[in-house]
Every structure is written in C-alpha cells, then in structure tokens.
Amino acid sequence: MPHYYLNLCSGAEFVEDEEGVELGDYAAACAKAIESLRGCMASDLLDGHVNTATFVEIEDEQHEIIETVFFEEVVKVRNEPGARRPANEG
C-alpha cells in the first residue's frame, strides 16, 4: 500500500508529517488531506480564528510533493442575505 506524508502549513507555522500514513491511492490521500485540513480549521475556529492561507502538502513515498490542498478548495464560505431576523419581528 502506498505511503503518503501530509504536511500542514498555517501562516508562519509549518508542521512536517514525519510518520506519514498508508493509503490506498492518490484519491484516498487527497481525501485524507481534506479531512485533516478541515479538522485543523475547525480547531482554529473554536479558538476564535481561521487562517485562510492554510494548506496541506501531500508527499509521496519519496517525499516529492504531488498535490497541495488549499483552504479555499475545501471550505465554502457563505454570507447568505436574509439569514438574520428583521429587528421588528418579535
């Protein structure tokens, strides 16, 4: 089974995945990167901040970067009009 490394970059902080993970294929590695990135963002949001420049690099077994997954690719930010109740409704 292929071995992949998922490195996280959040602003000035870079966390290199030294252990990696065995996954079935490239698609599974991308899915794992998305899951990891969303988890990181959820944790940051609970702390009251989100860095939209955050991304995950996927490396293959030879530590070659094969994909980069960015925040804006995995999170849809919405600001829907009408989501608030009008002030005159009780």
Secondary structure by P-SEA (a helix, b strand, c coil): cbbbbbbbbcccbbbbbccccccccaaaaaaaaaaaaaaaaaaaaaacccccccbbbbbcccccccccccccccbbbbbccccccccccc
